[in-house]
């Protein structure tokens, strides 16, 4: 199964200056719970923003640069490799975690989306692509707890492809 895992604001902002434009520890905890002991797939710029392989996960970096390598990561050069893995191992959930370009490429083949929707407006230069909402069904929604460390209204929403 190919899943997109993203946090976005009301305007689909997902990043600003190669970083998250918000601080939301509960979303980071949600991300960790979903992805630990699983495969995470990201573009090179997303890896650069994280600065290291995330522990207890298979880290996969997608880049067009044939000379790129990164210690303790698997480097691939197109999403076609992920599609092949998915055909060979359909019970494994592959989490695509960003950024904007890889989300755009993967949206057409994704089976599921985990969206942390933050009900705020943030400055941004990277956006989640628009998609045909009629192709997706909301299968779960949980309101996040707003507190001093998580100061926004936010929701954990799961969408499955119809």
PyMOL commands that set and color helices and strands:
alter all, ss='L'
color gray80, all
select helices_A, chain A and resi 25-35+44-50+80-88+100-106+133-135
alter helices_A, ss='H'
color red, helices_A
select strands_A, chain A and resi 2-9+13-15+39-43+58-62+74-76+94-98+112-118+126-127+136-143+154-161
alter strands_A, ss='S'
color yellow, strands_A
deselect
rebuild
show_as cartoon
